[in-house]
Every structure is written in structure tokens, then in C-alpha cells.
Amino acid sequence: MDAQALMLPLMLAFVNCFTAPGFVHFQTFVMGHAALLGLPHCVTEVMRITGVHRFTHWTTPYAFLSRGRWSCRQVSQCLLDLAAKRLKLPDEIIIAVDDTLVRKSGRKFFGLGHYPDPTDKNPGAHKRRVLGLCWVVAALLWEMAPGKWFGFPLYSLLFVPEKNCPREWPFKTKIELAEMMLTRLVWPARKLILVADNLYAKFGLAGLEMADKSWTLVSRLRANAALYEPPPVPRKKKRGRPRKRGDKKTAQQLYNRRSKRRKLLVRIYGKRVTIEAFVGVVIPSRTLSDQPVLVVIFPQRSKKKMNIFFSTDVAMDPVRLLEIYGARFKIEDIFDEIKTFGGFGDCRQRSFKAIKRHATLTIVSYSLLRLLSVTMAGAESVEAEPWWHPPGPPSVTRLRRALRKAQRIFYTMHSDPKPNENIRLKEAA
């Protein structure tokens, strides 16, 4: 059984999201995005390598993206349900949220803005801005074995700078976009853990409430964050409102309390590391609205600053807290994969609906490849070359090569002359 035959049962889970012709286009786009390794993931290339242009007019797939009757939210929900079924998720789901920049240039692309490029390591990079699109992405994190994590992107929303918003477009911050993604989806678990970096450590996500759900935020604070001890219990009743905070402390002052330090054996980045850290309950700055959190504080490698990790669940195991935050970097691997090989930023249509739908289809394509890699029986034998049989399940890149071979796609297909393309439609006209 080849990789193409293994992908088809996964795509059948989305059949209720589309009309009959739309589902055919959906299959074409997902298989094309999965097999286009190293080629532009635009509509024309997808049609050409899948051979759809021989019996379908060029404008039809463009209409599927810009005017088709289907919802990105419903597709993301089906993807979540499929992942929960295949992975047999426990009653605790871990979600990672972050934003990524896709460089884009053009006068009429919707939502363009100027942002700092985090990949630019040259001097003065923090002062420079590049033109592009900023996407806020939510991904499912799954622990296959102790310390072995995998990420599955589920949903993405486009952040539009306030000065570039049209009049009819309500401005939403990145925190509000993250809240929208988390509340729009129906999560098949009662306990939800959101892990994000310090830019998302705000009360909007820390105080998020969902019906019949237990919500926890795991993140980190700045090294110079203001920390307060819990308020002391008064011995006698006094006039006035009770105190909400105790004494103000710095992270260094809390770490210097040797009686509060604990040695934690943490499994992170594939290694087991022993960390001596301060573990306690504090109240951070007002960005979390006087909410007590569990903090784990220890020095950075440079010994000049302190790492401050926190969880809004004060009963969480500190070792588990650090391991979950370490798993957050899987979403960075997802960004690297979908932007380098998945075509996340290759859409050439200008409208918002087409750009968003293109991003959704590339996310679905990557997640299905990852699901195929870690769950499908027989995936171990799927390889592009018959002599290549390394141990363990194949990676997403190896599955892309296998799909390319199964669809008989060659690297020269996009560069060969195409004088007779769509010839049947021309003859019919």
C-alpha cells in the first residue's frame, strides 16, 4: 500500500464539510500540498502536478478558494475530531498558541503589515521591519512517549494591524484572536492546558472560562516581572478592604530562599536534566488580574537573569510544568515545516477569504501527514526508495517524497514547456 492510499481514508473525515464538487477540490489541494516538496504551492502548480488541468478549467480551483461554500472553522473542527479519534487523546489536552510571520510583497494583498523578522540575526535587526502577513496559530501537542512530543496545527487566524484595517473590519489583538480560536472549537476533553510564550501571558487567556472545562495557562514571565507574596492572614478583623497582595519581591530574592528550593529531574528536549529551582505560589503583576500562580524560578545559563515559568493551576507538578513548556517549541518546528515545505505563505490570491482558506488547507495537509506518520498501520513500509527502511515511523518529509513518487511527480514538471495544456477545453470551445 502506497502513501496515497493511506491518505485517502483520513480525508474522508472531511466529506461533510464540502459539497460534492468541493470535496474533489479539497482532495486535490491536500494531496497536492502534501506532495509539492520544494515547489511553489500555488493553485496552478497544484493543478499541474495532479493533472486536474486536463479536464477542469483553470478558474474553477480559484473559485473554490474565493467563493466556495465551506467554512475554515468546520474544517478545523473535523481535523480536531479526527486527531482525537486517531490519537485516543486522554481527558487532558495540551494546546500551543503562537504567531508567525510570512513575508509577502504586493500592493493589494489583504492584511499586510510591517513586523520585525525574528529570523534576522544581523546587527540592528530589532529596528528593521519587513512586509508580510502575521498568523496566529493554535496547535495540538501530543506526547507519544515520555519526552517524545508531536505537534498538529489545527486553526489559524490572520492578524491585521489596526492602521491597516478596513472600515468594516473590526480590529482584534493577538490575544483576542487566540481567544476566538480556543472558544470556537469544541474540545473533546474536560481539562485543557494552554501553553504560550510570555507575550500571551495576559489575563484574557489566563482568565478564559469555558463551559464544563477546566482551563490552565502555562507560560513564562519576564525576568524583571514584579512578584508579590500572598497576602498575610490578619489575626484580627480590621476596617477597610482586605489586602490582595503581600510584600513585593524580585525573582532573585525568591530564588535566594534556600529553604524553598527543590531539585527537579526534568525530561526536556530528549534529555534528563536536574534543575535546582524555587517553587512557590505568588501573585504576579496586574496583567493576570491578581490571580495567584505557581512559579518555578531558576537562573539562566548566563547567570545574569532568572527564568520564571508559571501555571495558573497552583496544584500542578512543577516538573510537569517545565516539561509542558519545553514541548511548546514543537509549534516552532511546525512553522518551519509548513513555511519551508508546506507552502503556508505561497498563496497568490489577494482576497482575505482565499488567503485564509489556503492557509487552512496547508495546515490540514501537514496534520494529516503527521497523523499518518504516528498512527497509521503500515506507514513504516511507506518509503520513496525500496532500499530505504530505517527503524521507526517515517518523518513528514519522507512521506512527502513517497507521495511524490506515488503520484508520479518529477522535479522538471514545473519548468518544462507547456504549449498544449488545457487542450481539451480549447477544442471544446
DRENDO-1510 file (C-alpha; in Angstrom, 1 decimal, always signed):
<recs>
REC; n; res; u; v; w
REC; 1; MET; +0.0; +0.0; +0.0 .
REC; 2; ASP; +1.4; +3.4; -1.0 .
REC; 3; ALA; +1.2; +6.7; +0.8 .
REC; 4; GLN; -1.6; +8.0; -1.4 .
REC; 5; ALA; -3.8; +5.0; -0.5 .
REC; 6; LEU; -3.2; +5.6; +3.2 .
REC; 7; MET; -4.1; +9.3; +3.0 .
REC; 8; LEU; -7.5; +8.8; +1.4 .
REC; 9; PRO; -9.3; +7.3; +4.5 .
REC; 10; LEU; -8.1; +10.3; +6.5 .
REC; 11; MET; -9.5; +12.8; +4.0 .
REC; 12; LEU; -12.9; +11.1; +4.1 .
REC; 13; ALA; -13.4; +12.6; +7.6 .
REC; 14; PHE; -13.9; +16.0; +5.9 .
REC; 15; VAL; -16.6; +14.9; +3.4 .
REC; 16; ASN; -19.4; +16.6; +5.3 .
REC; 17; CYS; -17.6; +20.0; +5.2 .
REC; 18; PHE; -17.9; +20.4; +1.4 .
REC; 19; THR; -20.3; +19.9; -1.5 .
REC; 20; ALA; -19.6; +17.0; -3.8 .
REC; 21; PRO; -17.5; +19.1; -6.3 .
REC; 22; GLY; -15.9; +21.0; -3.4 .
REC; 23; PHE; -14.7; +17.8; -1.8 .
REC; 24; VAL; -13.0; +16.8; -5.0 .
REC; 25; HIS; -11.1; +20.1; -5.0 .
REC; 26; PHE; -10.3; +19.6; -1.3 .
REC; 27; GLN; -8.7; +16.2; -2.0 .
REC; 28; THR; -6.8; +17.7; -4.9 .
REC; 29; PHE; -5.4; +20.6; -2.8 .
REC; 30; VAL; -4.5; +18.4; +0.2 .
REC; 31; MET; -2.7; +15.8; -1.9 .
REC; 32; GLY; -1.0; +18.5; -4.0 .
REC; 33; HIS; +0.2; +20.4; -1.0 .
REC; 34; ALA; +1.5; +17.2; +0.6 .
REC; 35; ALA; +3.4; +16.2; -2.5 .
REC; 36; LEU; +4.8; +19.6; -3.6 .
REC; 37; LEU; +8.2; +19.2; -1.9 .
REC; 38; GLY; +10.3; +22.2; -2.9 .
REC; 39; LEU; +7.9; +23.6; -5.5 .
REC; 40; PRO; +5.6; +26.7; -5.2 .
REC; 41; HIS; +2.3; +25.7; -3.5 .
REC; 42; CYS; +0.1; +27.9; -5.7 .
REC; 43; VAL; -3.1; +26.8; -7.4 .
REC; 44; THR; -1.6; +26.5; -10.8 .
REC; 45; GLU; +1.2; +24.1; -9.7 .
REC; 46; VAL; -1.3; +22.0; -7.7 .
REC; 47; MET; -3.5; +21.6; -10.8 .
REC; 48; ARG; -0.5; +20.8; -13.0 .
REC; 49; ILE; +1.1; +18.1; -10.9 .
REC; 50; THR; -2.2; +16.4; -10.1 .
REC; 51; GLY; -3.3; +16.6; -13.7 .
REC; 52; VAL; -6.6; +18.4; -12.9 .
REC; 53; HIS; -5.9; +21.0; -15.6 .
REC; 54; ARG; -6.6; +18.4; -18.3 .
REC; 55; PHE; -10.3; +18.2; -17.5 .
REC; 56; THR; -11.0; +21.2; -15.3 .
REC; 57; HIS; -10.8; +24.9; -16.2 .
REC; 58; TRP; -8.1; +26.9; -14.6 .
REC; 59; THR; -10.5; +29.3; -12.9 .
REC; 60; THR; -12.5; +26.6; -11.0 .
REC; 61; PRO; -10.0; +25.9; -8.2 .
REC; 62; TYR; -9.6; +29.7; -7.7 .
REC; 63; ALA; -13.3; +30.0; -7.3 .
REC; 64; PHE; -13.2; +27.1; -4.8 .
REC; 65; LEU; -10.9; +29.2; -2.6 .
REC; 66; SER; -12.5; +32.6; -3.0 .
REC; 67; ARG; -16.2; +31.8; -3.4 .
REC; 68; GLY; -16.7; +28.1; -2.4 .
REC; 69; ARG; -19.3; +27.2; +0.2 .
REC; 70; TRP; -17.2; +25.8; +3.0 .
REC; 71; SER; -16.0; +27.0; +6.4 .
REC; 72; CYS; -12.5; +27.0; +7.7 .
REC; 73; ARG; -13.8; +26.7; +11.3 .
REC; 74; GLN; -15.7; +23.5; +10.4 .
REC; 75; VAL; -12.7; +22.0; +8.7 .
REC; 76; SER; -10.5; +22.8; +11.8 .
REC; 77; GLN; -13.2; +21.1; +14.0 .
REC; 78; CYS; -13.2; +18.0; +11.8 .
REC; 79; LEU; -9.4; +17.9; +12.0 .
REC; 80; LEU; -9.5; +18.1; +15.8 .
REC; 81; ASP; -12.1; +15.3; +16.0 .
REC; 82; LEU; -10.0; +13.2; +13.7 .
REC; 83; ALA; -6.9; +13.7; +15.7 .
REC; 84; ALA; -8.7; +13.0; +19.0 .
REC; 85; LYS; -10.0; +9.7; +17.5 .
REC; 86; ARG; -6.8; +8.6; +15.9 .
REC; 87; LEU; -4.5; +9.6; +18.9 .
REC; 88; LYS; -7.0; +8.4; +21.5 .
REC; 89; LEU; -6.5; +11.6; +23.5 .
REC; 90; PRO; -6.8; +11.4; +27.3 .
REC; 91; ASP; -9.0; +13.7; +29.3 .
REC; 92; GLU; -6.3; +16.3; +29.3 .
REC; 93; ILE; -5.5; +18.2; +26.1 .
REC; 94; ILE; -2.5; +20.5; +25.6 .
REC; 95; ILE; -2.7; +23.3; +23.2 .
REC; 96; ALA; +0.0; +25.6; +22.0 .
REC; 97; VAL; -0.6; +29.1; +20.6 .
REC; 98; ASP; +1.9; +31.4; +18.9 .
REC; 99; ASP; +2.2; +33.7; +15.9 .
REC; 100; THR; +4.4; +33.5; +12.9 .
REC; 101; LEU; +5.4; +35.9; +10.1 .
REC; 102; VAL; +5.1; +35.1; +6.4 .
REC; 103; ARG; +7.0; +37.5; +4.2 .
REC; 104; LYS; +4.8; +38.9; +1.4 .
REC; 105; SER; +5.0; +41.8; -1.0 .
REC; 106; GLY; +2.3; +43.2; -3.2 .
REC; 107; ARG; +0.1; +46.3; -3.1 .
REC; 108; LYS; -3.3; +44.5; -2.9 .
REC; 109; PHE; -2.7; +41.6; -0.6 .
REC; 110; PHE; -5.1; +41.9; +2.3 .
REC; 111; GLY; -3.8; +42.3; +5.8 .
REC; 112; LEU; -0.2; +43.2; +5.0 .
REC; 113; GLY; +1.8; +44.9; +7.7 .
REC; 114; HIS; +5.4; +45.7; +8.8 .
REC; 115; TYR; +6.8; +43.4; +11.5 .
REC; 116; PRO; +10.2; +42.6; +13.0 .
REC; 117; ASP; +11.7; +39.4; +11.5 .
REC; 118; PRO; +12.7; +37.0; +14.3 .
REC; 119; THR; +14.9; +35.0; +11.9 .
REC; 120; ASP; +17.1; +38.1; +11.1 .
REC; 121; LYS; +20.2; +37.8; +13.3 .
REC; 122; ASN; +22.1; +40.6; +11.8 .
REC; 123; PRO; +23.1; +43.7; +13.8 .
REC; 124; GLY; +20.2; +46.2; +14.2 .
REC; 125; ALA; +17.6; +43.6; +13.3 .
REC; 126; HIS; +15.3; +44.8; +16.1 .
REC; 127; LYS; +15.0; +48.2; +14.3 .
REC; 128; ARG; +14.1; +46.8; +10.9 .
REC; 129; ARG; +10.6; +45.8; +9.7 .
REC; 130; VAL; +9.7; +43.5; +6.9 .
REC; 131; LEU; +6.4; +43.4; +4.9 .
REC; 132; GLY; +4.3; +40.3; +5.4 .
REC; 133; LEU; +1.3; +38.6; +7.0 .
REC; 134; CYS; +1.2; +37.6; +10.7 .
REC; 135; TRP; -0.8; +34.5; +11.5 .
REC; 136; VAL; -1.9; +33.4; +15.0 .
REC; 137; VAL; -1.9; +29.5; +15.1 .
REC; 138; ALA; -3.3; +27.0; +17.5 .
REC; 139; ALA; -1.7; +23.5; +17.6 .
REC; 140; LEU; -2.4; +20.3; +19.4 .
REC; 141; LEU; +0.5; +18.9; +21.4 .
REC; 142; TRP; +0.6; +15.1; +21.9 .
REC; 143; GLU; +3.1; +13.1; +24.0 .
REC; 144; MET; +3.6; +9.8; +22.3 .
REC; 145; ALA; +6.1; +8.5; +24.9 .
REC; 146; PRO; +7.7; +10.2; +27.9 .
REC; 147; GLY; +9.5; +13.2; +26.5 .
REC; 148; LYS; +8.6; +12.5; +22.9 .
REC; 149; TRP; +6.2; +15.2; +21.6 .
REC; 150; PHE; +4.4; +15.8; +18.3 .
REC; 151; GLY; +2.5; +18.8; +17.1 .
REC; 152; PHE; -0.6; +19.1; +15.0 .
REC; 153; PRO; -1.7; +22.5; +13.8 .
REC; 154; LEU; -5.4; +23.0; +13.9 .
REC; 155; TYR; -6.5; +26.5; +13.3 .
REC; 156; SER; -5.1; +29.9; +12.1 .
REC; 157; LEU; -6.4; +33.4; +12.1 .
REC; 158; LEU; -4.9; +36.4; +10.3 .
REC; 159; PHE; -3.7; +39.4; +12.5 .
REC; 160; VAL; -4.3; +42.7; +10.7 .
REC; 161; PRO; -2.7; +45.9; +12.1 .
REC; 162; GLU; -5.1; +48.4; +13.4 .
REC; 163; LYS; -4.0; +51.1; +10.9 .
REC; 164; ASN; -4.4; +48.7; +8.0 .
REC; 165; CYS; -7.9; +47.5; +9.0 .
REC; 166; PRO; -10.7; +48.5; +6.6 .
REC; 167; ARG; -13.7; +50.3; +8.0 .
REC; 168; GLU; -15.9; +47.2; +8.1 .
REC; 169; TRP; -13.1; +45.1; +9.6 .
REC; 170; PRO; -13.1; +45.1; +13.5 .
REC; 171; PHE; -9.6; +45.2; +14.9 .
REC; 172; LYS; -8.6; +42.2; +17.0 .
REC; 173; THR; -5.4; +41.9; +19.1 .
REC; 174; LYS; -3.4; +38.7; +19.0 .
REC; 175; ILE; -4.8; +37.8; +22.5 .
REC; 176; GLU; -8.3; +38.2; +21.2 .
REC; 177; LEU; -7.6; +36.1; +18.1 .
REC; 178; ALA; -6.2; +33.3; +20.4 .
REC; 179; GLU; -9.4; +33.5; +22.5 .
REC; 180; MET; -11.5; +33.3; +19.4 .
REC; 181; MET; -9.7; +30.1; +18.2 .
REC; 182; LEU; -10.0; +28.4; +21.6 .
REC; 183; THR; -13.7; +29.2; +22.1 .
REC; 184; ARG; -14.8; +28.4; +18.5 .
REC; 185; LEU; -13.6; +24.8; +18.7 .
REC; 186; VAL; -15.4; +22.1; +20.7 .
REC; 187; TRP; -12.7; +20.3; +22.7 .
REC; 188; PRO; -13.2; +16.6; +23.4 .
REC; 189; ALA; -11.7; +16.8; +26.9 .
REC; 190; ARG; -12.6; +18.4; +30.3 .
REC; 191; LYS; -9.1; +19.6; +31.2 .
REC; 192; LEU; -7.4; +22.0; +28.8 .
REC; 193; ILE; -3.8; +23.3; +29.2 .
REC; 194; LEU; -2.8; +26.2; +27.0 .
REC; 195; VAL; +1.0; +26.8; +26.7 .
REC; 196; ALA; +2.3; +30.0; +25.2 .
REC; 197; ASP; +5.2; +32.4; +25.4 .
REC; 198; ASN; +5.3; +35.5; +27.6 .
REC; 199; LEU; +3.6; +37.7; +25.0 .
REC; 200; TYR; +0.4; +35.8; +25.5 .
REC; 201; ALA; +0.7; +35.7; +29.3 .
REC; 202; LYS; -2.3; +38.0; +29.8 .
REC; 203; PHE; -5.5; +37.9; +31.8 .
REC; 204; GLY; -7.5; +37.4; +28.6 .
REC; 205; LEU; -6.1; +33.9; +28.3 .
REC; 206; ALA; -5.4; +33.2; +32.0 .
REC; 207; GLY; -9.0; +34.1; +32.9 .
REC; 208; LEU; -10.6; +32.3; +30.0 .
REC; 209; GLU; -13.7; +30.4; +31.1 .
REC; 210; MET; -15.4; +27.6; +29.1 .
REC; 211; ALA; -18.5; +25.6; +30.0 .
REC; 212; ASP; -17.7; +22.3; +31.7 .
REC; 213; LYS; -13.9; +22.9; +31.1 .
REC; 214; SER; -11.0; +23.2; +33.5 .
REC; 215; TRP; -8.7; +25.8; +31.9 .
REC; 216; THR; -5.0; +26.2; +32.8 .
REC; 217; LEU; -2.4; +28.6; +31.3 .
REC; 218; VAL; +1.3; +27.6; +31.3 .
REC; 219; SER; +3.7; +30.3; +30.2 .
REC; 220; ARG; +6.6; +32.4; +31.5 .
REC; 221; LEU; +7.2; +35.9; +32.8 .
REC; 222; ARG; +9.8; +38.5; +32.1 .
REC; 223; ALA; +13.0; +38.3; +34.2 .
REC; 224; ASN; +12.2; +41.6; +35.8 .
REC; 225; ALA; +8.5; +40.9; +36.5 .
REC; 226; ALA; +7.0; +42.2; +39.7 .
REC; 227; LEU; +6.1; +39.4; +42.0 .
REC; 228; TYR; +4.1; +39.6; +45.2 .
REC; 229; GLU; +3.7; +37.2; +48.1 .
REC; 230; PRO; +0.1; +36.1; +49.0 .
REC; 231; PRO; -1.5; +38.5; +51.5 .
REC; 232; PRO; -1.0; +37.6; +55.2 .
REC; 233; VAL; -4.0; +36.3; +57.1 .
REC; 234; PRO; -5.0; +39.0; +59.6 .
REC; 235; ARG; -5.1; +37.9; +63.2 .
REC; 236; LYS; -7.9; +40.4; +64.0 .
REC; 237; LYS; -10.6; +41.9; +61.9 .
REC; 238; LYS; -9.7; +45.4; +60.6 .
REC; 239; ARG; -11.6; +48.1; +59.0 .
REC; 240; GLY; -11.4; +48.5; +55.2 .
REC; 241; ARG; -10.9; +46.1; +52.4 .
REC; 242; PRO; -8.6; +43.1; +52.9 .
REC; 243; ARG; -5.2; +43.2; +51.2 .
REC; 244; LYS; -5.0; +41.5; +47.8 .
REC; 245; ARG; -1.2; +41.3; +47.7 .
REC; 246; GLY; +1.6; +40.8; +50.2 .
REC; 247; ASP; +5.2; +42.1; +50.0 .
REC; 248; LYS; +6.8; +42.8; +46.6 .
REC; 249; LYS; +9.7; +40.5; +45.7 .
REC; 250; THR; +12.0; +40.1; +42.8 .
REC; 251; ALA; +12.8; +36.7; +41.2 .
REC; 252; GLN; +16.3; +36.8; +42.6 .
REC; 253; GLN; +15.1; +37.4; +46.1 .
REC; 254; LEU; +12.7; +34.5; +45.9 .
REC; 255; TYR; +15.4; +32.2; +44.5 .
REC; 256; ASN; +17.8; +33.1; +47.3 .
REC; 257; ARG; +15.5; +31.4; +49.8 .
REC; 258; ARG; +17.3; +28.1; +50.0 .
REC; 259; SER; +14.5; +26.6; +52.1 .
REC; 260; LYS; +12.1; +26.9; +49.2 .
REC; 261; ARG; +14.4; +25.4; +46.6 .
REC; 262; ARG; +13.7; +22.0; +45.2 .
REC; 263; LYS; +15.7; +19.7; +42.9 .
REC; 264; LEU; +13.6; +18.8; +39.8 .
REC; 265; LEU; +14.5; +16.0; +37.5 .
REC; 266; VAL; +13.1; +17.2; +34.2 .
REC; 267; ARG; +12.9; +15.4; +30.8 .
REC; 268; ILE; +13.2; +18.1; +28.3 .
REC; 269; TYR; +14.5; +18.1; +24.6 .
REC; 270; GLY; +15.2; +14.4; +24.8 .
REC; 271; LYS; +17.5; +14.7; +27.9 .
REC; 272; ARG; +17.0; +14.3; +31.6 .
REC; 273; VAL; +18.2; +17.4; +33.4 .
REC; 274; THR; +18.4; +18.2; +37.1 .
REC; 275; ILE; +17.3; +21.8; +38.0 .
REC; 276; GLU; +17.5; +23.4; +41.4 .
REC; 277; ALA; +14.6; +25.9; +41.4 .
REC; 278; PHE; +12.4; +27.9; +43.7 .
REC; 279; VAL; +8.9; +26.5; +43.7 .
REC; 280; GLY; +6.1; +28.5; +45.3 .
REC; 281; VAL; +2.8; +30.4; +44.9 .
REC; 282; VAL; +3.0; +34.2; +44.1 .
REC; 283; ILE; +0.8; +36.9; +42.6 .
REC; 284; PRO; +2.4; +38.4; +39.5 .
REC; 285; SER; +1.8; +41.9; +38.0 .
REC; 286; ARG; -1.7; +43.1; +37.2 .
REC; 287; THR; -1.6; +41.7; +33.7 .
REC; 288; LEU; -3.0; +38.5; +35.3 .
REC; 289; SER; -5.5; +40.4; +37.4 .
REC; 290; ASP; -4.3; +39.5; +40.9 .
REC; 291; GLN; -4.5; +35.8; +40.2 .
REC; 292; PRO; -2.2; +33.5; +42.3 .
REC; 293; VAL; +0.0; +31.3; +40.2 .
REC; 294; LEU; +2.6; +28.5; +40.7 .
REC; 295; VAL; +6.0; +29.7; +39.7 .
REC; 296; VAL; +9.3; +27.8; +39.1 .
REC; 297; ILE; +12.3; +30.2; +39.2 .
REC; 298; PHE; +15.9; +29.3; +38.4 .
REC; 299; PRO; +18.9; +31.2; +36.8 .
REC; 300; GLN; +19.5; +31.3; +33.1 .
REC; 301; ARG; +22.7; +29.9; +31.6 .
REC; 302; SER; +24.3; +33.3; +31.7 .
REC; 303; LYS; +23.6; +33.5; +35.5 .
REC; 304; LYS; +22.6; +37.2; +34.9 .
REC; 305; LYS; +18.8; +36.8; +34.7 .
REC; 306; MET; +16.2; +34.4; +36.1 .
REC; 307; ASN; +13.8; +32.1; +34.3 .
REC; 308; ILE; +10.2; +32.5; +35.6 .
REC; 309; PHE; +7.8; +29.8; +34.5 .
REC; 310; PHE; +4.3; +29.8; +35.9 .
REC; 311; SER; +1.0; +27.9; +35.8 .
REC; 312; THR; -2.4; +29.2; +36.8 .
REC; 313; ASP; -3.1; +25.7; +38.3 .
REC; 314; VAL; -1.3; +26.0; +41.7 .
REC; 315; ALA; -1.6; +22.3; +42.3 .
REC; 316; MET; +0.3; +21.3; +39.1 .
REC; 317; ASP; +3.5; +19.3; +39.4 .
REC; 318; PRO; +6.5; +21.7; +38.8 .
REC; 319; VAL; +8.2; +19.0; +36.7 .
REC; 320; ARG; +5.2; +18.7; +34.5 .
REC; 321; LEU; +5.0; +22.5; +34.2 .
REC; 322; LEU; +8.6; +22.6; +32.8 .
REC; 323; GLU; +8.1; +19.7; +30.5 .
REC; 324; ILE; +4.9; +21.1; +29.0 .
REC; 325; TYR; +6.5; +24.5; +28.4 .
REC; 326; GLY; +9.5; +22.7; +26.8 .
REC; 327; ALA; +7.1; +21.0; +24.5 .
REC; 328; ARG; +5.8; +24.4; +23.3 .
REC; 329; PHE; +8.8; +24.7; +20.9 .
REC; 330; LYS; +7.1; +22.0; +18.8 .
REC; 331; ILE; +5.0; +24.7; +17.3 .
REC; 332; GLU; +8.2; +26.4; +16.1 .
REC; 333; ASP; +9.1; +23.2; +14.3 .
REC; 334; ILE; +5.6; +23.3; +12.8 .
REC; 335; PHE; +6.1; +26.8; +11.5 .
REC; 336; ASP; +9.5; +25.9; +10.0 .
REC; 337; GLU; +7.9; +22.8; +8.2 .
REC; 338; ILE; +4.8; +24.4; +6.8 .
REC; 339; LYS; +6.6; +27.6; +5.6 .
REC; 340; THR; +9.6; +25.8; +4.1 .
REC; 341; PHE; +7.9; +22.7; +2.6 .
REC; 342; GLY; +4.2; +23.1; +3.2 .
REC; 343; GLY; +3.5; +26.3; +1.2 .
REC; 344; PHE; +1.9; +28.2; +4.1 .
REC; 345; GLY; +2.8; +31.5; +2.5 .
REC; 346; ASP; +2.6; +30.6; -1.2 .
REC; 347; CYS; -0.9; +31.9; -1.9 .
REC; 348; ARG; -1.0; +34.3; -4.8 .
REC; 349; GLN; -4.6; +35.4; -4.4 .
REC; 350; ARG; -5.2; +38.8; -2.8 .
REC; 351; SER; -8.6; +38.4; -1.0 .
REC; 352; PHE; -8.8; +37.6; +2.6 .
REC; 353; LYS; -11.1; +34.6; +2.2 .
REC; 354; ALA; -8.7; +32.9; -0.4 .
REC; 355; ILE; -5.6; +33.6; +1.8 .
REC; 356; LYS; -7.3; +32.2; +4.9 .
REC; 357; ARG; -8.5; +29.1; +3.1 .
REC; 358; HIS; -5.2; +28.4; +1.5 .
REC; 359; ALA; -3.6; +28.6; +5.0 .
REC; 360; THR; -6.2; +26.2; +6.3 .
REC; 361; LEU; -5.6; +23.6; +3.6 .
REC; 362; THR; -1.8; +23.7; +4.1 .
REC; 363; ILE; -2.4; +23.1; +7.8 .
REC; 364; VAL; -4.7; +20.2; +7.1 .
REC; 365; SER; -2.2; +18.7; +4.7 .
REC; 366; TYR; +0.6; +18.8; +7.3 .
REC; 367; SER; -1.5; +17.5; +10.2 .
REC; 368; LEU; -2.7; +14.5; +8.1 .
REC; 369; LEU; +0.8; +13.7; +7.1 .
REC; 370; ARG; +1.8; +13.8; +10.8 .
REC; 371; LEU; -1.2; +11.6; +11.8 .
REC; 372; LEU; -0.2; +9.2; +9.1 .
REC; 373; SER; +3.3; +9.1; +10.4 .
REC; 374; VAL; +2.5; +8.3; +14.0 .
REC; 375; THR; -0.7; +6.3; +13.9 .
REC; 376; MET; -1.4; +4.5; +10.7 .
REC; 377; ALA; -0.6; +0.8; +10.5 .
REC; 378; GLY; +1.7; +0.1; +7.6 .
REC; 379; ALA; +3.2; +3.5; +7.5 .
REC; 380; GLU; +6.6; +2.1; +8.4 .
REC; 381; SER; +6.9; +0.4; +5.0 .
REC; 382; VAL; +6.0; +3.6; +3.0 .
REC; 383; GLU; +9.2; +5.0; +1.6 .
REC; 384; ALA; +10.2; +6.7; -1.7 .
REC; 385; GLU; +13.0; +4.3; -2.2 .
REC; 386; PRO; +12.6; +0.5; -1.8 .
REC; 387; TRP; +16.1; +0.1; -0.3 .
REC; 388; TRP; +15.5; +2.7; +2.4 .
REC; 389; HIS; +14.0; +1.1; +5.6 .
REC; 390; PRO; +15.1; +3.0; +8.7 .
REC; 391; PRO; +13.6; +1.9; +12.0 .
REC; 392; GLY; +10.5; +3.8; +13.3 .
REC; 393; PRO; +7.8; +5.7; +11.6 .
REC; 394; PRO; +8.7; +7.9; +8.6 .
REC; 395; SER; +9.0; +11.6; +9.0 .
REC; 396; VAL; +6.7; +14.1; +7.3 .
REC; 397; THR; +9.4; +14.9; +4.7 .
REC; 398; ARG; +9.9; +11.2; +3.9 .
REC; 399; LEU; +6.1; +10.8; +3.5 .
REC; 400; ARG; +6.1; +13.8; +1.1 .
REC; 401; ARG; +8.7; +12.1; -1.0 .
REC; 402; ALA; +6.6; +8.9; -1.0 .
REC; 403; LEU; +3.5; +10.8; -2.1 .
REC; 404; ARG; +5.5; +12.5; -4.9 .
REC; 405; LYS; +6.6; +9.1; -6.2 .
REC; 406; ALA; +3.1; +7.6; -5.9 .
REC; 407; GLN; +1.6; +10.5; -7.9 .
REC; 408; ARG; +4.5; +10.2; -10.4 .
REC; 409; ILE; +5.6; +13.8; -9.9 .
REC; 410; PHE; +9.0; +14.9; -11.3 .
REC; 411; TYR; +11.1; +17.9; -10.4 .
REC; 412; THR; +11.1; +19.1; -14.1 .
REC; 413; MET; +7.3; +19.3; -14.3 .
REC; 414; HIS; +7.1; +22.9; -13.3 .
REC; 415; SER; +9.9; +24.0; -15.6 .
REC; 416; ASP; +9.1; +22.1; -18.9 .
REC; 417; PRO; +7.3; +24.0; -21.7 .
REC; 418; LYS; +3.5; +23.7; -21.6 .
REC; 419; PRO; +2.2; +24.6; -25.0 .
REC; 420; ASN; -0.7; +22.1; -25.1 .
REC; 421; GLU; -2.1; +22.4; -21.6 .
REC; 422; ASN; -5.9; +22.5; -21.2 .
REC; 423; ILE; -6.1; +21.4; -24.8 .
REC; 424; ARG; -9.4; +19.6; -24.4 .
REC; 425; LEU; -11.1; +22.6; -23.1 .
REC; 426; LYS; -9.7; +24.7; -26.0 .
REC; 427; GLU; -11.0; +22.2; -28.5 .
REC; 428; ALA; -14.4; +22.1; -26.9 .
REC; 429; ALA; -14.6; +25.9; -27.1 .
</recs>
